């Protein structure tokens, strides 16, 4: 009997480049069958990432301003446009196998990630929603969670292994910090919000990370008896 295992890890702060390299290593290990599937939850230092849509004009700061503000910049291999990561934001990197049993629904995977966040928000009495033209989760006309992924073609099995994932704004200050230096996801007509602004109280990122796991497992079922415990990266 094959165990459908998931390893869940958390890091209070990890430099973006290190997390990106870790994802690449783990994707290869999962593909070779040397690693279980993973859910990495963490926070990053202030960082802008530009995805495959590649619109550098949506970055409103020059290199001097980036250095003065201590914000790193990475052009990366996920889908989507530019976004911001920083302390006070919960970033989730699910590294999951898709399509081993047949047809791969890539759009369905994105919708499922959105559903995890929407269900979590509902537990706090917040109505999260989708906008048909954009990926991510919204509260009214403000984005609370950005989603951008990569589907890595497997070399040793059928289908794909996912990387990158979601960026869920938790702290109220994050919406007023790094997002002011970009056109978030290239969207000019809508704003950005956070969990704290929606619930009206302080939320600890690690607490949110732990409490979101049951919602993830509702939509991505794994063998509970084969699931690794919470691991500190």
Secondary structure, 3 states (H helix, E strand, C coil): CCCCCEEEEEECCCCHHHHHHHHHHHHHHHHCCCCCEEEEEECCCCEEEECCCCCHHHECCCHHHHHHHCCEEEECCCCCCEEEECCCEEEEEEECEECCCCCCCHHHHHHHHHHHHHHHHHCCCCCCEEECCEEEEEECCEEEEEEEEEEEECCCCCCEEEEEEEEEECCHHHHHCHHHHECHHHCCCCEECCHHHHHCCCCCHHHHHHHHHHHHHHHCCCCHHHCCCCEEC
